[in-house]
């Protein structure tokens, strides 16, 4: 799209004595406009002359770059009060230089006239399908062979043939694959090359942006050494050499930082034409143009997206791992098992990391967000997942203190929703927290700030501090559905469980026991559970906490009761916080239509677990396949379930985040 900006003639021209009016005419290719205030200046009908008045301005523009210096002119003729012939004239000599920025979401043509004053019109980054502005990826993967850190790292370590090289500032390219993660920026300058005998073109960024990006200038082809680091880190400006007369310069831009509390994600690049001054005087700026990039946000992926790869930790319970293998085969996914030597007896892989992705028009790749919990799995994401076209990001609280709420079982995202006419096409992030003003546990500010700063999935804070572990995945999950909004929200429900057990008691099955078939686990009958006042009191308290979240979720996600399914579940208090009484069925793994659900070991009625049968009756009409997996000793007794012990990489959204309306 061509953006043609008018230039105001504002040179100090001496007005001859006795002159009261003027006219202005340009040579071929020069357009002349007159702007005036009709309340202060009266224009005679058909007259080409204008009163010499401060309310009259002359604007000129040119469409075609000059072929030589000063090849275009504007003549100003001055007239006296009665004379028809001009009493004097003046010439304004023009050289038109055209600059063309080309990048991955913005193409602009800008024309400037040397010798005129340029009035700055800032280029803005705008959201939406009709928006403009370039997109920049954080180069947080590891394409460089032998590198020990991310490509965007300030310090890199390369290892080759037993020799280790530490590069304090990573200002070199080590692979052509690395270029594919960068955004292309082309600067095309058209006009007479002789102009650069007296002028120079400077590409520059602000102090605030200098540590957010790196820019490489492609000065040739065929060799990585020909890509010169010109901006970013310690470099704020770069003189673009025009001595060779070439019209086009190619730059590659990489992001070094994600949006965060102290960084909006916007980075501005400026090109300034400077008139070279004599002696020791500073150069004079003639005009400056600006192009704005936005760093692509980290985007989470909800359960409703297609699963690609499942991660699970090896543990002494081989039966659980075999059940997971069978489930993954049915879902047609890849399975990656983290061996015990790498997980170091830490099986909670969902708590350790969360998969997301980044996207620009030219590239998309997954990025793993490493939680600050740092237990046995603390090195897994960095050592095993970070690699070519697989990025890495983490946030660590400044003082190192973390709680259970900083684990990423306490981090989820809804499918796309519409709330009171406002669309969230990428869903909304859900994080567990304490009640407002309660002073309880919260996710660390470093992580919350990062999540809020991404903008495209505005977070909703729920109440999870009532749980001993304190994670949102202990009381909610999302499953795909063929109707309505395309999903259902599953909520753990003590009320639904008591309703089911009372129904079975009325049918004469009150003597059927929970936990039957489990070795060394005390059973309890339906009659006993219904008569247990402590269990009942605990469950009533838990239900009130879940109801608080139910109201928040309905309000913040635009849900109705028809969008929610209550999954029977009991909880018991341990001190002031709750644990699941039997395996927590909402803490499931969702692989398309296949659900890996913790086996609840509920009372057997007519040869079948009544809890399983109830869940099947709720979910199978949606086309879902319920597969109950025994995780009792491998996860449940350790205060977790299947979702806590697995992690899923999914296919990114087809929706492009920059098309959002914010």
C-alpha positions as CSV (number, residue, x, y, z in Angstrom):
1,X,0.0,0.0,0.0
2,X,1.4,3.4,-1.0
3,X,1.3,6.0,1.7
4,X,1.9,9.4,0.1
5,X,2.6,12.1,2.7
6,X,2.4,15.8,1.8
7,X,5.3,18.0,2.6
8,X,4.9,21.5,4.0
9,X,7.1,24.2,2.4
10,X,8.3,26.1,5.4
11,X,11.6,27.6,4.4
12,X,12.3,31.1,5.5
13,X,11.8,33.0,2.1
14,X,12.4,36.7,2.1
15,X,9.2,38.5,1.1
16,X,9.9,41.4,-1.2
17,X,8.8,44.9,-0.1
18,X,5.3,45.8,-1.3
19,X,4.3,42.2,-2.0
20,X,0.7,41.3,-0.9
21,X,0.0,38.0,-2.7
22,X,1.7,35.1,-4.3
23,X,1.2,32.0,-6.4
24,X,3.1,28.7,-6.5
25,X,3.7,26.4,-9.5
26,X,5.7,23.2,-9.8
27,X,7.6,21.6,-12.6
28,X,6.5,18.3,-14.1
29,X,5.9,15.6,-11.5
30,X,5.5,18.1,-8.6
31,X,2.0,18.5,-7.1
32,X,1.3,21.8,-5.3
33,X,-1.6,22.2,-2.8
34,X,-2.7,25.2,-0.8
35,X,-4.3,24.9,2.6
36,X,-6.0,27.9,4.2
37,X,-8.4,28.9,6.9
38,X,-11.5,30.1,5.1
39,X,-12.5,32.1,8.2
40,X,-9.4,34.1,8.0
41,X,-8.6,34.2,4.3
42,X,-10.9,34.9,1.4
43,X,-10.0,33.4,-1.9
44,X,-11.2,35.3,-5.0
45,X,-13.2,33.2,-7.4
46,X,-11.0,31.8,-10.2
47,X,-7.9,33.5,-8.9
48,X,-4.6,31.6,-8.6
49,X,-3.0,34.2,-6.3
50,X,-3.1,33.9,-2.5
51,X,-2.9,36.5,0.2
52,X,0.4,36.5,2.1
53,X,-1.1,35.3,5.4
54,X,0.0,33.0,8.2
55,X,-3.2,31.1,7.7
56,X,-2.1,30.0,4.2
57,X,0.2,27.0,3.7
58,X,1.7,25.5,0.6
59,X,2.1,21.7,0.4
60,X,4.0,19.8,-2.2
61,X,4.4,16.2,-3.0
62,X,6.1,14.0,-5.6
63,X,5.2,10.5,-6.8
64,X,8.4,9.5,-8.6
65,X,11.9,9.5,-7.2
66,X,14.3,12.0,-8.7
67,X,16.8,10.9,-11.3
68,X,19.3,13.6,-10.4
69,X,19.9,16.1,-7.6
70,X,17.6,19.2,-7.6
71,X,15.8,18.0,-10.8
72,X,12.4,19.4,-9.7
73,X,11.4,22.9,-8.7
74,X,8.6,25.0,-7.3
75,X,8.5,28.7,-8.4
76,X,7.0,31.2,-6.0
77,X,5.9,34.5,-7.6
78,X,5.1,37.6,-5.5
79,X,2.7,40.3,-6.6
80,X,2.0,43.9,-5.4
81,X,-1.4,45.2,-4.6
82,X,-2.1,46.4,-8.1
83,X,0.5,44.8,-10.3
84,X,-0.4,42.0,-12.7
85,X,3.3,41.0,-13.3
86,X,5.3,39.5,-10.4
87,X,7.5,42.0,-8.5
88,X,9.9,39.2,-7.6
89,X,10.2,35.4,-7.6
90,X,11.9,32.5,-5.7
91,X,12.8,28.9,-6.5
92,X,12.6,25.9,-4.2
93,X,14.8,23.1,-5.5
94,X,13.6,19.5,-4.7
95,X,15.1,16.1,-4.7
96,X,12.7,13.2,-4.1
97,X,14.0,10.1,-2.4
98,X,11.7,7.1,-2.0
99,X,12.1,4.7,0.9
100,X,10.3,1.3,0.9
101,X,10.0,-0.9,4.0
102,X,9.0,-4.5,3.4
103,X,8.4,-6.9,6.2
104,X,6.0,-9.7,7.0
105,X,2.8,-7.8,7.7
106,X,3.4,-4.2,6.5
107,X,4.4,-2.9,3.1
108,X,4.6,0.9,2.9
109,X,5.9,3.3,0.3
110,X,7.0,6.6,1.6
111,X,8.1,9.7,-0.4
112,X,10.1,12.5,1.0
113,X,11.3,15.8,-0.5
114,X,14.7,17.1,0.5
115,X,14.6,20.8,1.1
116,X,11.2,20.7,2.7
117,X,10.2,20.3,6.3
118,X,8.8,16.9,7.1
119,X,6.1,16.6,9.7
120,X,6.4,13.3,11.6
121,X,3.5,10.9,11.3
122,X,4.2,7.9,13.6
123,X,3.6,4.4,12.2
124,X,1.5,2.4,14.6
125,X,1.0,-1.3,15.1
126,X,-2.7,-2.0,14.9
127,X,-4.8,-5.2,15.6
128,X,-7.4,-6.9,13.5
129,X,-7.8,-8.3,10.0
130,X,-7.3,-4.8,8.5
131,X,-4.4,-3.9,10.9
132,X,-0.9,-3.2,10.0
133,X,2.5,-3.6,11.5
134,X,5.2,-6.3,11.4
135,X,5.5,-9.4,13.6
136,X,8.7,-10.5,15.3
137,X,9.5,-13.9,16.8
138,X,11.6,-14.4,19.9
139,X,14.4,-16.6,18.6
140,X,14.2,-18.9,21.6
141,X,14.9,-22.2,20.0
142,X,18.3,-23.8,19.4
143,X,19.2,-24.2,15.7
144,X,22.9,-23.7,16.0
145,X,24.8,-27.0,16.0
146,X,26.7,-27.6,19.2
147,X,25.1,-24.7,21.0
148,X,24.3,-25.0,24.7
149,X,21.8,-22.2,24.9
150,X,18.9,-20.6,23.0
151,X,19.8,-18.8,19.8
152,X,18.6,-15.6,21.4
153,X,20.8,-16.0,24.5
154,X,23.2,-13.1,25.3
155,X,25.9,-15.6,26.1
156,X,26.3,-18.8,24.1
157,X,28.5,-21.8,24.5
158,X,29.6,-23.8,21.5
159,X,31.2,-27.2,21.8
160,X,33.2,-28.8,19.0
161,X,36.0,-31.4,19.0
162,X,36.5,-31.1,22.8
163,X,36.9,-27.3,22.5
164,X,34.5,-25.1,24.3
165,X,34.0,-21.5,23.1
166,X,32.1,-19.0,25.2
167,X,30.7,-16.0,23.2
168,X,29.9,-13.2,25.6
169,X,27.6,-11.5,23.1
170,X,26.0,-13.9,20.7
171,X,26.3,-11.6,17.6
172,X,27.1,-14.2,15.0
173,X,24.9,-16.6,12.9
174,X,25.9,-20.2,13.1
175,X,23.3,-21.7,10.8
176,X,21.0,-20.7,8.0
177,X,18.1,-22.4,9.8
178,X,18.5,-19.6,12.4
179,X,17.6,-17.0,9.7
180,X,14.2,-18.7,9.2
181,X,13.2,-17.7,12.7
182,X,13.9,-14.0,12.0
183,X,11.7,-11.4,10.3
184,X,12.8,-10.0,7.0
185,X,13.0,-6.2,6.8
186,X,13.9,-4.7,3.4
187,X,14.9,-1.0,3.1
188,X,14.7,0.2,-0.5
189,X,16.0,3.8,-1.2
190,X,15.3,5.3,-4.6
191,X,16.8,8.5,-5.8
192,X,20.0,10.0,-7.2
193,X,23.0,8.4,-5.6
194,X,24.9,11.7,-5.7
195,X,22.7,12.9,-2.9
196,X,24.6,10.7,-0.4
197,X,27.7,12.8,-0.9
198,X,26.1,15.3,1.4
199,X,23.6,13.1,3.3
200,X,23.7,9.8,5.1
201,X,21.0,7.3,6.0
202,X,21.0,6.0,9.6
203,X,19.0,3.0,11.0
204,X,18.5,3.3,14.7
205,X,16.5,2.1,17.7
206,X,15.8,3.6,21.2
207,X,17.7,2.8,24.4
208,X,14.5,1.1,25.7
209,X,14.5,-1.3,22.7
210,X,18.2,-2.0,22.3
211,X,18.1,-5.2,24.5
212,X,14.9,-6.5,23.0
213,X,16.1,-7.2,19.4
214,X,19.1,-8.1,17.3
215,X,19.4,-7.0,13.6
216,X,21.7,-8.6,11.0
217,X,22.5,-6.9,7.7
218,X,22.8,-9.2,4.8
219,X,25.8,-7.9,2.9
220,X,26.2,-10.8,0.5
221,X,25.2,-14.3,-0.1
222,X,26.5,-17.8,0.4
223,X,28.4,-17.3,3.7
224,X,27.1,-16.9,7.3
225,X,30.0,-14.4,7.9
226,X,28.3,-12.0,5.5
227,X,25.4,-11.4,7.9
228,X,26.7,-8.5,10.0
229,X,25.2,-7.7,13.4
230,X,24.3,-4.0,13.2
231,X,21.6,-3.3,15.8
232,X,20.8,-4.5,19.3
233,X,22.6,-5.3,22.5
234,X,25.4,-2.6,22.4
235,X,24.5,-1.2,19.1
236,X,21.9,1.6,18.8
237,X,22.5,2.9,15.3
238,X,23.9,1.8,12.0
239,X,24.9,4.0,9.0
240,X,23.5,2.3,5.8
241,X,26.3,2.5,3.2
242,X,25.0,4.0,0.0
243,X,28.4,4.4,-1.7
244,X,27.8,1.4,-4.0
245,X,24.6,2.9,-5.3
246,X,22.5,-0.1,-4.5
247,X,18.8,0.6,-3.9
248,X,17.9,-2.3,-1.6
249,X,19.2,-3.4,1.8
250,X,18.1,-6.6,3.5
251,X,18.0,-7.0,7.2
252,X,17.0,-9.9,9.5
253,X,15.4,-9.1,12.8
254,X,15.1,-11.4,15.8
255,X,13.4,-10.8,19.1
256,X,15.3,-11.3,22.3
257,X,12.5,-10.8,24.9
258,X,8.8,-11.8,25.2
259,X,6.3,-9.2,26.3
260,X,6.3,-8.7,30.0
261,X,5.4,-6.3,32.8
262,X,8.2,-3.9,31.7
263,X,7.9,-4.5,27.9
264,X,4.8,-4.0,25.8
265,X,6.1,-6.1,23.0
266,X,6.4,-3.2,20.6
267,X,9.7,-2.3,19.0
268,X,10.3,0.7,16.7
269,X,12.9,1.0,14.1
270,X,13.7,4.4,12.7
271,X,15.5,5.5,9.5
272,X,16.8,9.1,9.6
273,X,18.3,11.0,6.7
274,X,21.0,13.3,8.0
275,X,22.6,16.2,6.2
276,X,26.3,15.9,6.9
277,X,27.6,19.1,8.5
278,X,31.0,20.7,8.0
279,X,33.7,20.6,10.6
280,X,32.6,19.7,14.1
281,X,29.0,20.7,14.0
282,X,26.4,17.9,14.5
283,X,24.7,16.5,11.4
284,X,21.2,17.9,10.7
285,X,18.2,15.5,10.5
286,X,16.1,16.1,7.5
287,X,13.4,13.5,8.2
288,X,12.8,10.3,10.1
289,X,10.5,7.4,9.3
290,X,9.4,4.7,11.7
291,X,8.3,1.1,11.3
292,X,6.9,-0.8,14.3
293,X,7.2,-4.5,15.1
294,X,5.2,-6.4,17.7
295,X,6.9,-9.4,19.4
296,X,4.7,-12.5,18.9
297,X,3.1,-13.6,22.2
298,X,3.5,-17.0,23.8
299,X,0.1,-18.8,23.2
300,X,-1.3,-21.7,25.2
301,X,-3.3,-24.6,23.6
302,X,-6.5,-25.9,25.1
303,X,-7.7,-29.5,25.3
304,X,-9.9,-29.1,22.3
305,X,-6.9,-28.8,19.9
306,X,-5.5,-31.8,18.2
307,X,-3.0,-33.8,20.3
308,X,0.4,-34.5,18.7
309,X,2.7,-35.8,21.4
310,X,2.2,-37.1,24.9
311,X,4.9,-36.8,27.6
312,X,5.0,-39.0,30.7
313,X,7.6,-40.0,33.2
314,X,8.8,-43.5,33.8
315,X,8.0,-44.7,37.3
316,X,8.1,-48.0,39.2
317,X,4.4,-48.7,38.3
318,X,4.8,-50.3,34.8
319,X,1.1,-51.0,34.5
320,X,0.3,-47.3,34.4
321,X,2.8,-46.7,31.7
322,X,1.4,-49.6,29.6
323,X,-2.1,-48.2,30.0
324,X,-0.8,-44.9,28.7
325,X,0.9,-46.5,25.7
326,X,-2.4,-48.2,24.8
327,X,-4.3,-44.9,25.1
328,X,-1.8,-42.9,23.1
329,X,-2.0,-45.6,20.3
330,X,-5.8,-45.2,20.1
331,X,-5.4,-41.5,19.9
332,X,-2.8,-41.8,17.2
333,X,-0.2,-39.7,19.0
334,X,3.5,-39.9,19.7
335,X,4.6,-41.0,23.2
336,X,7.7,-39.7,24.8
337,X,8.8,-41.2,28.1
338,X,11.2,-39.3,30.4
339,X,13.4,-42.0,32.0
340,X,13.9,-42.1,35.7
341,X,17.6,-41.1,35.3
342,X,16.3,-37.8,33.9
343,X,13.2,-37.2,36.0
344,X,15.1,-38.0,39.2
345,X,12.0,-39.5,40.8
346,X,9.9,-36.5,39.9
347,X,6.8,-37.8,38.0
348,X,4.8,-34.6,37.9
349,X,5.6,-33.5,34.4
350,X,2.5,-31.3,34.0
351,X,3.6,-29.3,37.0
352,X,7.0,-28.8,35.5
353,X,6.1,-27.3,32.1
354,X,3.4,-26.0,29.8
355,X,3.5,-26.2,26.0
356,X,2.6,-23.2,23.9
357,X,3.7,-21.7,20.6
358,X,4.7,-18.5,18.8
359,X,3.7,-17.5,15.4
360,X,4.5,-15.0,12.7
361,X,3.3,-14.9,9.1
362,X,6.4,-16.7,8.0
363,X,7.0,-19.2,10.8
364,X,5.3,-21.0,13.7
365,X,7.0,-23.2,16.3
366,X,6.2,-24.7,19.7
367,X,7.7,-23.1,22.9
368,X,7.8,-24.9,26.2
369,X,7.3,-22.7,29.3
370,X,9.4,-24.1,32.2
371,X,7.8,-23.5,35.6
372,X,9.8,-22.1,38.5
373,X,9.1,-25.2,40.7
374,X,12.5,-26.7,40.0
375,X,12.3,-30.2,41.4
376,X,13.7,-33.4,39.9
377,X,12.4,-32.4,36.4
378,X,14.0,-29.0,36.5
379,X,16.4,-29.6,33.6
380,X,14.2,-31.7,31.4
381,X,12.6,-28.9,29.3
382,X,15.9,-27.1,28.7
383,X,18.0,-30.2,28.0
384,X,15.6,-32.5,26.2
385,X,12.9,-30.3,24.6
386,X,14.7,-27.1,23.6
387,X,16.1,-27.7,20.1
388,X,15.7,-26.8,16.4
389,X,12.3,-25.2,16.0
390,X,11.3,-25.9,19.6
391,X,11.7,-22.9,21.8
392,X,12.0,-22.4,25.6
393,X,11.0,-19.7,28.0
394,X,10.9,-19.5,31.8
395,X,10.3,-17.0,34.6
396,X,11.8,-17.1,38.0
397,X,10.7,-15.0,41.0
398,X,13.4,-12.5,42.0
399,X,13.9,-14.0,45.5
400,X,13.5,-17.6,44.5
401,X,10.5,-18.4,46.8
402,X,7.8,-20.5,45.1
403,X,4.7,-22.3,46.3
404,X,2.7,-25.3,45.0
405,X,0.6,-22.8,43.1
406,X,3.6,-22.0,40.9
407,X,3.4,-25.5,39.4
408,X,1.7,-25.6,36.0
409,X,-1.0,-28.0,37.0
410,X,-2.3,-24.7,38.2
411,X,-2.2,-23.2,34.7
412,X,-4.9,-24.0,32.1
413,X,-6.6,-22.3,29.2
414,X,-10.2,-22.4,27.9
415,X,-11.2,-23.0,24.4
416,X,-12.3,-20.0,22.3
417,X,-15.3,-18.1,23.9
418,X,-17.4,-15.1,23.4
419,X,-18.4,-13.0,26.5
420,X,-21.1,-10.3,26.2
421,X,-20.2,-9.8,22.5
422,X,-16.4,-9.8,23.2
423,X,-14.7,-12.7,21.3
424,X,-11.6,-14.5,22.7
425,X,-10.7,-16.6,19.6
426,X,-7.7,-18.1,21.5
427,X,-9.5,-18.7,24.8
428,X,-8.6,-17.3,28.2
429,X,-5.8,-18.5,30.5
430,X,-7.0,-19.8,33.9
431,X,-4.7,-19.7,36.9
432,X,-5.5,-20.7,40.5
433,X,-5.1,-18.2,43.3
434,X,-6.5,-17.2,46.7
435,X,-9.7,-15.3,47.3
436,X,-9.4,-11.5,46.9
437,X,-7.9,-9.9,50.0
438,X,-7.5,-13.2,51.7
439,X,-3.7,-13.2,52.0
440,X,-3.5,-16.8,50.8
441,X,-1.2,-18.4,48.3
442,X,-0.9,-17.0,44.8
443,X,1.1,-17.9,41.7
444,X,4.3,-15.9,41.7
445,X,4.1,-12.4,40.3
446,X,6.9,-13.1,37.7
447,X,4.8,-15.8,36.1
448,X,1.5,-13.8,36.4
449,X,3.1,-10.7,34.9
450,X,4.3,-12.8,31.9
451,X,0.9,-14.4,31.3
452,X,-1.0,-11.1,31.5
453,X,1.5,-9.4,29.2
454,X,0.9,-11.8,26.3
455,X,-2.5,-10.0,25.8
456,X,-4.2,-12.5,23.4
457,X,-5.5,-14.9,26.1
458,X,-6.4,-12.5,29.0
459,X,-6.1,-14.5,32.3
460,X,-8.9,-15.3,34.7
461,X,-7.8,-15.9,38.3
462,X,-9.8,-18.6,40.0
463,X,-9.9,-19.8,43.7
464,X,-7.8,-22.9,44.2
465,X,-6.1,-22.1,47.5
466,X,-8.8,-24.3,49.3
467,X,-7.0,-27.3,47.9
468,X,-3.9,-28.7,49.7
469,X,-2.0,-28.9,46.3
470,X,-3.9,-25.9,45.1
471,X,-4.2,-26.6,41.3
472,X,-7.0,-25.7,39.0
473,X,-6.8,-29.1,37.3
474,X,-8.0,-30.7,40.5
475,X,-11.6,-29.4,40.0
476,X,-11.9,-28.5,36.3
477,X,-11.2,-29.7,32.7
478,X,-12.4,-29.0,29.2
479,X,-13.5,-31.7,26.7
480,X,-14.5,-31.3,23.0
481,X,-18.1,-31.4,22.0
482,X,-19.9,-31.5,18.6
483,X,-22.5,-28.9,19.5
484,X,-23.0,-25.5,21.3
485,X,-19.7,-23.8,21.9
486,X,-17.6,-26.8,20.7
487,X,-16.7,-27.9,24.3
488,X,-18.0,-28.7,27.7
489,X,-16.5,-27.5,31.0
490,X,-16.2,-30.4,33.5
491,X,-16.4,-29.5,37.2
492,X,-15.8,-31.8,40.1
493,X,-19.0,-31.9,42.1
494,X,-19.6,-33.3,45.6
495,X,-23.3,-32.6,45.2
496,X,-23.4,-34.8,42.1
497,X,-21.6,-37.6,43.9
498,X,-24.0,-37.5,46.9
499,X,-27.0,-37.4,44.5
500,X,-25.6,-40.6,42.8
501,X,-24.9,-42.4,46.0
502,X,-28.3,-41.6,47.4
503,X,-29.9,-42.9,44.3
504,X,-27.9,-46.2,44.6
505,X,-28.9,-46.4,48.3
506,X,-32.6,-46.1,47.4
507,X,-32.1,-48.9,44.8
508,X,-30.8,-51.1,47.6
509,X,-27.1,-50.9,46.9
510,X,-26.1,-49.1,50.2
511,X,-23.8,-52.0,51.2
512,X,-21.6,-51.7,48.1
513,X,-18.2,-50.4,48.9
514,X,-15.8,-47.8,47.7
515,X,-12.2,-48.9,47.0
516,X,-13.2,-52.6,46.6
517,X,-10.4,-54.6,44.9
518,X,-7.6,-52.4,46.1
519,X,-5.0,-54.1,48.3
520,X,-4.3,-52.6,51.8
521,X,-7.0,-49.9,51.3
522,X,-9.8,-49.7,53.7
523,X,-13.2,-49.9,52.0
524,X,-16.3,-47.8,52.9
525,X,-19.8,-48.5,51.9
526,X,-22.3,-46.1,50.3
527,X,-24.3,-46.2,53.6
528,X,-21.2,-45.4,55.6
529,X,-20.2,-42.5,53.3
530,X,-23.7,-41.0,53.4
531,X,-23.8,-41.3,57.2
532,X,-20.3,-39.8,57.7
533,X,-21.0,-36.3,59.0
534,X,-17.3,-35.1,58.7
535,X,-17.1,-36.2,55.1
536,X,-20.4,-34.5,54.4
537,X,-19.3,-31.3,56.1
538,X,-16.0,-31.3,54.2
539,X,-17.8,-31.9,50.9
540,X,-20.3,-29.1,51.6
541,X,-17.4,-26.7,52.1
542,X,-15.6,-27.9,49.0
543,X,-18.9,-27.5,47.0
544,X,-19.1,-23.9,48.1
545,X,-15.6,-23.3,46.8
546,X,-16.3,-24.9,43.5
547,X,-19.5,-22.9,43.2
548,X,-17.5,-19.7,43.7
549,X,-15.4,-20.8,40.7
550,X,-18.5,-21.9,38.8
551,X,-19.9,-18.4,39.0
552,X,-16.6,-16.8,38.0
553,X,-16.2,-19.2,35.0
554,X,-19.7,-18.5,33.8
555,X,-19.2,-14.8,34.0
556,X,-15.7,-14.6,32.6
557,X,-16.1,-17.3,29.8
558,X,-19.7,-16.5,28.9
559,X,-21.0,-20.0,29.9
560,X,-24.4,-21.2,30.8
561,X,-25.4,-24.2,32.8
562,X,-25.9,-26.2,29.6
563,X,-22.1,-25.7,28.9
564,X,-21.1,-27.4,32.2
565,X,-21.1,-31.0,33.2
566,X,-20.9,-32.0,36.9
567,X,-18.5,-34.9,37.5
568,X,-19.2,-36.8,40.8
569,X,-16.3,-36.3,43.2
570,X,-15.8,-36.3,47.0
571,X,-13.1,-34.4,48.9
572,X,-11.9,-34.5,52.5
573,X,-10.2,-31.8,54.5
574,X,-6.6,-32.3,55.7
575,X,-6.2,-29.5,58.1
576,X,-7.7,-26.4,56.4
577,X,-7.3,-27.6,52.8
578,X,-8.9,-30.4,50.8
579,X,-7.7,-33.5,49.0
580,X,-9.7,-35.8,46.7
581,X,-11.3,-38.6,48.7
582,X,-11.1,-41.1,45.7
583,X,-9.2,-40.6,42.4
584,X,-10.2,-37.3,41.0
585,X,-11.9,-37.9,37.6
586,X,-11.7,-34.4,36.2
587,X,-7.9,-34.6,36.4
588,X,-7.9,-36.5,33.1
589,X,-5.9,-36.4,29.9
590,X,-7.8,-35.3,26.8
591,X,-6.6,-36.7,23.5
592,X,-9.2,-35.8,20.9
593,X,-12.2,-37.9,21.6
594,X,-10.2,-40.3,23.9
595,X,-10.2,-39.5,27.6
596,X,-7.8,-41.1,30.0
597,X,-9.7,-40.8,33.3
598,X,-8.5,-41.8,36.7
599,X,-10.2,-45.0,37.7
600,X,-12.3,-44.1,40.8
601,X,-12.8,-47.6,42.3
602,X,-16.4,-46.7,43.1
603,X,-19.1,-49.1,44.4
604,X,-19.9,-52.0,42.1
605,X,-23.6,-52.0,41.1
606,X,-24.8,-54.7,38.7
607,X,-21.2,-55.7,38.0
608,X,-20.0,-52.2,37.1
609,X,-18.5,-49.2,38.9
610,X,-21.4,-46.8,39.4
611,X,-19.1,-43.8,39.3
612,X,-17.6,-44.9,35.9
613,X,-21.1,-45.6,34.5
614,X,-22.3,-42.2,35.6
615,X,-19.4,-40.5,33.9
616,X,-19.9,-42.5,30.7
617,X,-23.5,-41.5,30.6
618,X,-22.5,-37.9,30.8
619,X,-19.7,-37.9,28.3
620,X,-20.3,-40.6,25.7
621,X,-23.3,-38.9,24.2
622,X,-20.8,-36.2,23.1
623,X,-18.9,-38.8,21.0
624,X,-16.2,-39.2,23.7
625,X,-14.5,-42.4,24.6
626,X,-14.0,-42.9,28.3
627,X,-11.0,-45.0,29.2
628,X,-10.5,-45.5,33.0
629,X,-6.8,-46.0,34.0
630,X,-5.6,-47.2,37.4
631,X,-3.4,-44.4,38.9
632,X,-4.3,-45.1,42.5
633,X,-0.8,-46.0,43.9
634,X,1.3,-44.3,41.2
635,X,-0.3,-40.9,41.5
636,X,-3.5,-40.6,43.6
637,X,-1.9,-41.5,46.9
638,X,0.8,-39.0,46.2
639,X,-1.8,-36.2,45.8
640,X,-2.1,-36.2,42.0
641,X,-3.7,-37.9,39.1
642,X,-3.3,-38.6,35.4
643,X,-3.3,-35.0,34.2
644,X,-0.7,-34.1,36.8
645,X,1.6,-36.9,35.5
646,X,1.3,-36.3,31.8
647,X,1.7,-33.4,29.3
648,X,0.4,-32.9,25.8
649,X,1.9,-31.0,22.9
650,X,-1.0,-30.0,20.6
651,X,-1.4,-28.5,17.1
652,X,-1.6,-24.7,17.2
653,X,-4.7,-22.7,16.5
654,X,-5.5,-21.9,12.8
655,X,-6.6,-18.4,13.9
656,X,-3.9,-15.8,13.6
657,X,-3.4,-13.9,16.8
658,X,-2.7,-10.6,15.1
659,X,-6.3,-10.7,13.7
660,X,-7.7,-10.3,17.2
661,X,-9.7,-7.2,18.0
662,X,-8.5,-5.9,21.3
